[in-house]
Amino acid sequence: MPRVVSDGGESIDTDVASRTSSHRRVDSVQHGHGYEVGVPPKKSLFAEFSDAVKETFFADDPLRQYKDLPRSKKIWLGLQQVFPVLGWGRNYSLGKFKGDLIAGLTIASLCIPQDIGYSKLANLPPQVGLYSSFVPPLIYAAMGSSRDIAIGPVAVVSLLLGTLLQNEIDPNTHPLEYRRLAFTATFFAGITQAALGFFRLGFIIEFLSHAAIVGFMAGAAITIALQQLKGFLGIAHFTKKSDIVSVMESVWGNVHHGWNWQTILIGASFLAFLLVAKYIGKKNKKLFWVSAIAPLISVIISTFFVYITRADKHGVSIVKNIKKGINPPSASLIYFSGPYLGTGFRIGAVAGMVGLTEAIAIGRTFAALKDYQIDGNKEMVALGTMNIVGSMTSCYVATGSFSRSAVNYMAGCETAVSNVVMSIVVMLTLLLITPLFKYTPNAILSSIIISAVLGLIDYKSAYLIWKVDKLDFVACLGAFIGVIFSSVEYGLLIAVAISFAKILLQVTRPRTALLGNLPRTTIYRNVEQYPDATKVPGVLIVRVDSAIYFTNSNYVKERILRWLRDEEEQPQDQKLSKVEFLIVELSPVIDIDTSGIHALEELLKALEKRKIQLVLANPGPVVIQKLRSAKFTDLIGEDKIFLTVGDAVKKCAPKVVGNV
């Protein structure tokens, strides 16, 4: 291999330098002896496979903490991994309980009216929404790693479930079968979530980009708000479709005979109250409790008003009976066979993935605010377990709620005990006071849902996405349009498709850059980013900014040749001397496969026909090892591989370097 001098003005890849032979000392640079491009020792097939598996599935090295511990400690530590409550519970104190008690009571006042409303989104009885804020939070408190997340039904998942389930079974004509399918979907949502966590496949949810999620959530928020016009306007016969065109046709088709002015008055009055309360809580963080208890106050006042005026006799739709008592078992209702088994799995898998994405994002957000970390795979197992148990106790899919988690955080929660407090309050509500909700108007539930989902429209993030990355904005806009003009499931499908399309585009069409020399240095940078960078006479320097695989190898070869062709076709007055050397900077190329090596071989042949020499600069350890294994280094010549671009230019154009 060539011995080259590393220029003082260009940074040296420490990874490459550290792999050089032990007899080369640091002071050899000072004496001009230099470094070679290092080649790491070749690993066995088993070692390579083991490293790949470890980096893919065990990047956090979860077994590290078990080293050098006695067996009893390992067992206890293993139990803590499954049940984090065994760890933080030992240090729990009365001071922490005070914070959790206040937070739990606060989020309970918010969740009770929301749960009743969200269950209607899912076309389920109102008590099922309350059931879902009783059992799942208890399971999560024992198994979850987030201190701030508040568990329960959420608007987007409720709408998604309601839309997908009613496509299979009519909830009005076959309510029992509908509930059975809902519990089946919840069971498989839990299985999906737990399996992803157990097999450490959490990285799959990362394929749904932030931009796509922003667009999907905004579209879902508008769809949910439009769905609430049925209760808000007092319309008896409303479309079952969720797209904006069908909803608006249904709204305006009932304008003369279907709207109820008493219902509109109640809904509009309390919606204004809820929005004002939310504004106060947003402006003054100390008054967060105002927006938190506003929904419950609205329910109490509106229920009392309807009861004393008997507005239900004048066309105001009310909740009617909410079944009293805690969750009945429902394991026998789950479809473990028959035609609805596959349907339940499909709906559950989709709902589980959406719920998982939302919960993990919420958990990470609040963990960052309090400077602690959550384990994504543990969270998936915890969320999955609670939904599996929930499906057997008459619950539907529960996940982390952003609005409730924000209130939980601002109320001063210390641990997941706030979820336990909320669960106990919901249990007492189910046991004692559900009959009091009989006269609650549906309009107030619609108002609560509308005020809650407006926070899902993150226009600031959408504008930032537009400013930063137009392709990301296409994903955002595609998901948004798909949800509001088609359906939630199609919007989700579009979001995933555009996210994958972006990945494929970036993989198949990687960036390349033409490099030039920064004046009075030996540093070579992108000429578009640094207009002062000058081209080296007789030398064309190209950098490839991606791994070279079968998906992009031909494009990389063609793009490099196009750079060369563009250089040769420049007008005579702008053209430097004829190109004799093509230097390919390989620093960003982290890997290369056989197709990539074949493309380099074809590039070498094309250059030889033009009487241009191919030179490689700074190939990484994986790349240089594969090039040597394929004998490409023999083909190109060991003296054509350099540690830095500066070293390569010094060899190819010594007069230019001498003038620097």
N, C-alpha and C positions, 0 to 999 in steps of 0.2 A: 504494500500500500504506500501511497505517496506521503512524504513528510512535507508539511506545509507550514508556513509562518502565519500565525494569527495576528491580524492587524490590531493595533491598540485602540483604534477608533470604533471597532465593531464588537458588540457583545458576544461572548462565547457561550455556547450551549453547555451548561454545567453538567447536564446528564451525559452528553457525549464525552465531555472532557473526563468525567469521573470513570468512564469505562476504558480509558486508555491504559496502556501497560504500566505496571507499577514502577518501572525504572524512569519514567518521564516525570520529573518534578516540576512544581509550579515555577521555580526560578529559571527553567529552561526557556520560557517565553522571553524573559528579560535578556537572555543571551542569544536569542534568535534561533533556537533549535526547533521550536514549534511543536504542534500536536498533529496527530493523524485523526482521521475519522474513525471513531471507535466502533468495534463490532462486538456486541454482547455475546457471551457464551451461549451456544445453541442449547435450547431446552428440549427435553423429551416430549413426545406427543402427550403423554399423561400429564406432565407438568403444565404444558400449554393449555390443555383442556381444563385442568383444575383451576388455573389462574383465571381463565375466562368465566368459569362458573362462579368463582368467588366474587369477581368484580360485578357480575350481572345480578346475582341473587343475594350476595352477602357483602356488599360494599361497606357496610357499617361494622363488619367484623363482630357479630353479636356474641360469639363465644369467647371473646377476649377477656371479659370480666370473670369467666369461670376458671381461668388458669391458676394453678397452684393453690386451689382451695380444697378443704376437706369435703368429703362426700355430703355430709349433713348441710354444710353451707351451700353447696351446689344445688341441693334439692330446694332449700329455702329460697335461694336466688331465682331458681326456675319458677317457683310458685309466684314470686314477686313479678316475674316477667309476664305471667298470665293474668295475675291479679295485682295490679300496682297498688291497690288499696292497702295491701299488707306492708308495703314500704312506707308510704306517707302517713298511713294510719297510726303508726307507732309514735310519731311526733306530733299528732294532732292535739290541739289545746283549746281551752275555752275561748281564748281570744280569736282564734280562727273560726270557731263555731259561730261567734256573734256576727262576723262578716258573712258567713255562709247562710245564716238564718235570715238576715235582712235581704240578701240577694235571692234566696229561695222563695221567700214570701213575695218579693217584687215580681219575679218572673212567673210565679203562679198566677198572680193577678192579670198578667198579660196573656198567659197561655190558655186559660180556661175559655175566654170568648173566642180566641183564635182557633182553638181546637174544634169548637162547635162549628165555626165557619169553614175551616179547612175540610172537615168531614163531608160537608155538602159539596165541596169541589170534587171530592172523590166519589160522590153519589152514595155515601154510606150514612147510616144513622148517626146522629150527633154524639151518642154515648161512645161510639167506636173511636172518635177523635180524642175523647177524654181518656179512654182506656190506653191509648197510645202514648199518653203523657204520664201514665202510672207505672206500668211494668218496665218498658225499655229504659227509662232513666235510672232505675235501680240497678239493672244489669250493667249499664255503662259506668255508673259510679264505681263499681267494683273492678271493671276491666279496662276502662278508658284511661288514657295518659294525659288528656287535656284537663286543665283546671277550670277553664272558662266556658267551654262549650255547653250549651243548653239543648237538651234532647227533646224531640217531639215531632209531630207532623209539621211539614212545611208546604208552602203554597205550590211551588213548582212540581214537586213530586206528587202532591195530591191531584193537581190538574192532569199530570201525565198519566197517573193511574186511572183517574176517572175517564179520561179520553180513550185509553187503550181497552179498559175493561168493558165500557159500554158498547164498543165495537163488536164485542163477542156476545154479551148478554145484556138484555134490557133490565136495568135496575128496578124499574117500576112494575113490570109484569112478572119478573122472576127474582125477587129480592134475596131469597135464600141462596140460590145458585150464584148470584152476583157476589154475595158476601163470601161464599166458599172460594170463588175464583180469586177474590181480593186477598184472602188469607193464604191461598196457594202461591200467589205472586209474591206476597210478603215473605213466605218461607223460602222461596227460591232467590229472592233478593238477598236474604241473609246468607244463604248457601254461597251465592256468588261473591259477596263481600268477604266472608270468612275464608273462602278458598283462595281468593287473591292475596289475602294477608298471610295465610298459612304457608302457601307456596311462594311467598315473597315476590309476587307479581304486581306489586303496587305501581311499578313504573308504567303500567299499561294506561292508567288514567292520565298520565302526563301527555298522551297523544291528543287530548282535547286541549287546544291552546287557550291561553288567557283571553285572547281576542274573540275566539268562538264562544267562550263562556259568557263574556260580556254581552255579545249580541243575542245569545240564546236566552239569557236571563231577562234582558230588556224586552224581547219579544214575548216571553212567557208572562212577564208582568203586565204588559198591555192586554194580552189574551185573557188573563185572569180578571183584570179590571173590567173588560168588556163582558165577560161571563156574569159578572155581578150586577149588570144592568137589569137582569131578570128580577132579582130581589129588590134592587134599588128603586126600580120603576113600578114594581108590583105587577109584572107581566105573568099571567098564568100559563100561557102556551108559548114556549121559547124553543128555539132551535137547539138540537143536540150537537150541531157542528161547532167547532171552535174558531174557524177562520173569520177574519174581520168582515169579509163581504157577507157571509151568511148571518153573522150576528147583527150587523147593521140593518140588513133586510128584515130580520125578525123584529128588531127594535122599532123601525119606522113603519112596519106593517101593522103594529099594534098601537100606533100613536093615538088613534081616535077612540078606540074602545078598550084597549088593554092596559093603559096606564092608570095608576091610582094616585090621586093627588095627595091623599093623606100619607101614603107610603113614601112618596117623593119628599114630602115635607120632613118626615122623620129622618129619612136617609140623608138628605142634604144638610139638615141642621147638625146632626151628629158627625157627619163627615167633616164639616167646617170646624167643629169642636176638636175632633181628633187631629186635624192638620195643624190647628193653632197650638195644641198641646205638644205635638211633635216639633214644631218650630221653636217653642219655648225651651224644650229639652235639648234641642240642637244648639241653640244660641248660648244657653247657660248650662254647662255640664253639671253643675250642682243641683239643677232642677230636672235631672234625667227621670226622676220618679214621676214627674207630671205626665210625661208621654207614656210611661210604663203602666200607670193605673188608669189612664184615660179610657181604654177600651172597657174595663170592668165597670167604671162609673157610668159609661154610656149604656151598657147593658142593664145595669140596675135602674137607672132613671127611665130609660125607654120602656123597660118591662113594666115598671110601676105605672107609667103614663098610659100604656095600652090597657092595663088591667082596670084602672079606675075609669077610663073613658069607654072601655069595651070597643076599642077601635077595630078589633078583629071582626066585629059584626058589620063593619063598614068597608070591608075589602082589604084590610091590612093583614098580610100573611104572617103567621106566627110559627114558632118552632114546634109548638104543641108538646107532646110528651117526650121526655128523655128518660129512658129506662134507668131505674134506680138500682144501685148495687155495683160491686166491683166486677172485674173482668171474669166472665164465664170461660171455661176451657173450650178450645176450638180445634184441638189436634184432629179430632174425628171428622171435621169439616173439610180438611185439606184434601185436595185431589191428588192421591198418590198413584192413580191409574185412570184410564179412560181418556176420552178425547181432549179434555181440558188440562191434562198434565203438561203437554208440550206448550200449550198456550200460556199456562201459568208460569212455566219456566222462562219463556221468551219475554213476557211482560215484566216478570220479576228481575231478570238479568238487566234489562234496560233501566228500570226504576232504581235498582241497586247501584248501578254505575253512576247515575245522575246524583243520587243521594250521597254516594261515597265522594264524588268530586266536590260537592258542596261542603260536606263535613270536614274533609281534609283541608280545604282552602280556609275555612273558618278557624279550624284548630291551629293552623300554622300562623294565621294572622295575629291571633291573640297571644300565642306562644312567643312570637317575636316582640310584642308590646311588653311582655313581662320577662323577657330574656330567659326563656327556658325552651327546651326542645321536646317535640313529640315524635314518637316512632310511628311512621305511616303504616307499617305492616301490623303493628299492635292495634292501631286504631281500626283498621279494617276487620281484624278478628273480633274486636269488641263490638263494633257496629253490626257485624254479621251475626254474632251470637245473640245480641239483643233483639234483632229482627226475627231470628229463628224462634226464640222463646216467645216473642211478641205474637208471631203467627199462631202459636198454640194457646194464646190467651186473648184472643179476639182483638188484636191490634193490627193496624196496617202499617206500611213502611214508615219508620221514624228515622230521623237523621238530625244533624246539627242545624239549628235555626239561627240565621245571622241576627235577626232583630232581637230575639231572646238572649242570644249569646252576648250581644253588645250591651243590653240592659244588665245582664249578669255580671259582666266585666265592670261596668260603671257603678253597680251597686256594691262593689267591693268583695266579690266572692274570693275565697282563698283556695278552696278545693272543690272536688266534685260532690261534696256533701250538699251544696246548693241544689243539685239535681234531686237528691234524696228529700230535701225539705219540700221542693216543688211537688214531688211525687206524692208525698204524704198529704199535702193540701188538696191535690186532685182526688186522692182516695176519699178524703173526708167529704169533698164535694159530691162524689158519686154516691156515697153512703147516706148523706144527709140532705143536701139542698138541690139536687137535680129537679125535683118537681117545681121549684121556684122559677125555673127557666121556661115554664110552659107558655107564658105570654110574651116571651122575648120576640120582637118583630124580626123577620128575616132581613128587613132593610138595614137594621143596625149591624147585623153580621156582614152584610155586603159592604157597608161603610168601613168596618174594621179591616176587612180583607183589602179593600181598595187602598186605604191609608197605609197598610203594611207593605203591599207589593210596590208602591211607588218608589220605595227605597231601593228596589232592585234595578231601576233604570239609572245606570251609572253613565250619564252623558259626559262627565269629565274624562272618564277613562276612554270612552269612545273617541272623543276629540283628540286626546293624547295619542291614541293608536293611529288616527288619521295623520297626525303630524309626524309621527316617528316612522311608521311602516305602512305604506299603502296596500301592500299585499295582505298584511294582517287585517287591515280595515275591510278588505274584500271578504275575509272569513267572518268578521264581525257582522257585516251587513248581510251576508248570505244567510247566516244563522237567524238573524233578526227577521228578515223578509220571509224565510221559510216557515217560521213559527206563526207569524201573524196572518200570512196569506194562505197557508196550507193547514198545518197542524203541528202540535208539539213534537210528535215523533219524527215528522219530516224535517222540521227545523233542526232537531238533534242530529239526524242523519246528514243533513247538509253541513252542519258544523264539523262533524267528524270527517266527512268527505273532503271539505276544503282544507282542514288541518293536515290530512294525509297528503293531499295534492301539493300543499306547500312543502312538506318534507320531501316528497318525490322530486319536486322542482329544484330544491336546494341540493339534493343528492345527485341528480342527473345533470344539472347545469351549475357546477361549482364556479366560484369566481376565480379569475386569473388576473394578474396585474403586471404591468410593465414597470420595471424598476430603473431608477436613475441614481446618479451619485449626488449626494448633498455637498455643495461647494465646501472646500477646505476640510473635508472629512473623508473617511473610508467607509461611510455608512451609505447603504443603498436602500431607497424607499420608493413607494408607489408614486409615479410621476403625476397622477391625478390628484393625490392628496398633498403632494409637495411640488408645486409648479416650478420651484427653483432647482429641483433635481435635474441633472443633465445626463443625457445618454452618453455612453462610452463609445467612442469611434471604433467600428469594427466588431463591436460586441452587443448582442441583444440579450437582455436579462429579463426573464419571465418568472413570476412566482405563482405557484399553484396553491390555492387556499382551501384545499380539501383532500381527504383521502382519495386515492385513485382505485376505483372498483370497476367491476364489469358494467355497472350502470352508467358510468361517466367516462370511462377510459377513452373511448373513441372521440367523445366531445373534447376532452382535454388535449388529445393529440391534434385534432382539427383546429382547436382554438390557438394552440401554440403556433401551428403553421400559418394561421391567419395573421397572427401578430407579425410573423416573419414576412409574409406577403405584403402586409400594409407598410412595413418598413421599406421593403424593396421598391414599392410603387410610389414612394414619396417623390415630389418634384426634385429636380436636380439641385436647385438652390437650397433646399431644406435637408437634403440627404447627406448623411455623414459618409465616411468611407464604407466600402462594401463589407457586409456582415461576414465575418469569418468564424465567429464563435457564438453559440447559443448556450447561455447559462440558465439552467432551470433550478430555481431556488426551491428546495424541498422541505424547509423548516416546518410549514404547516401540515405537510403530508404525514399524518400519523400512521397510515397503513397503506398497503398496496396488495392487490391480489394478482393472480396469473394473467388475467385480462389486462390489468394495468401494466404489467411487465411486457406483455406482448405489444401493447400500444407504444411503449418506449422503444421497443425493438423496431417497430414500423417507423417511428419518428426518426430513429437513428439512420435507417435506410434512406428515408426521404431527404435527410440533411446531407448524407454522403453524396447523393446525386447532385446536390447544390454546392458540394465541396465546402460544407460548413461543419465544424466540429461541435459535437454535443458535450457539454460539461455539466456535472451535477454539483450542487452546493448544499451542504449540511443535511444529508439524509438522516432521518431518525434511526433509532436502534432496530425497530421492526423492519423498516424499509431497507436499510443496508444489509440486514441479515437475509432478507428474501432476495434481494438483488444478487447477493453472493451465491445463494443456493441455486438460483436460476442461471448462474454463470454470466449474468449481464455485466458484471464488473469486469470480467475478462474480455467481453465483447467491446465494451466502450474503452477499456484501458484503465488500470488502477490510477494512472497519473491524471485522469480526467475527473476525479472525485475530490472535492475540497471541503474543508471544515466551514468556511464562510464564503460569501460572495466576494468579499474584499480579497481573500486569498486567491480565488479563481481569477478575478480581474487582474491581480498582480502578475499572475502567470501568463494570462492571455494577452494583456495589454500593458506590459511593464512601463512603457514610456508615459502612459496616462497616469499611472500610480506615482511615478517619479515626479510628476508635475504638481501633485496634490500638496 
